[in-house]
Amino acid sequence: EHAGVYSLAGMICLELQQFPQAVAHLRRATELDPSRADFATMHAKALLAGHLSGPARQEADRATALKPQDPMALGVLGMVYVQTQAHEQAVTAFREAVSLAPTSTSHRLNLAASLTAIGDFDTAERELEACIKLDEGSWYAHLSLARLRRQTADSNHLARLQTLLTRHRHE
């Protein structure tokens, strides 16, 4: 009856795509130690993987209320929120993940996507530019930036992309 053992068993079952067992083990971990945001986060992930989106959203809310301080856990919560159409909550989770790991391009990309989903294109653009500043070869950030607004002959990112293409042609 050790919460950590149940959590580990649940994560192993998740990796093996044994979703009912993952849900059961992670639920037990959260019952034994309801104060652990990481257990609740993984439980939410398992519920979502098992196509239980309503309970996954509820468990993500519970995990969020526990104030996780791990950027990876916040990223998982953000993804649970995205997949349950809770984009405002996803923005909050990804924004917190970025504040804890400001050099993570994946958290910034996810934040930008969630910001786009709620119609905050200016902030999404800033996050995409921050991704590109961190990693100029972040092709997905460039693609997302190009898709964010209508590109015109006068307003586009072609020169920057051509420079990158020339620089990375032989890699």
Disulfide bonds with the S-S distance in Angstrom:
none
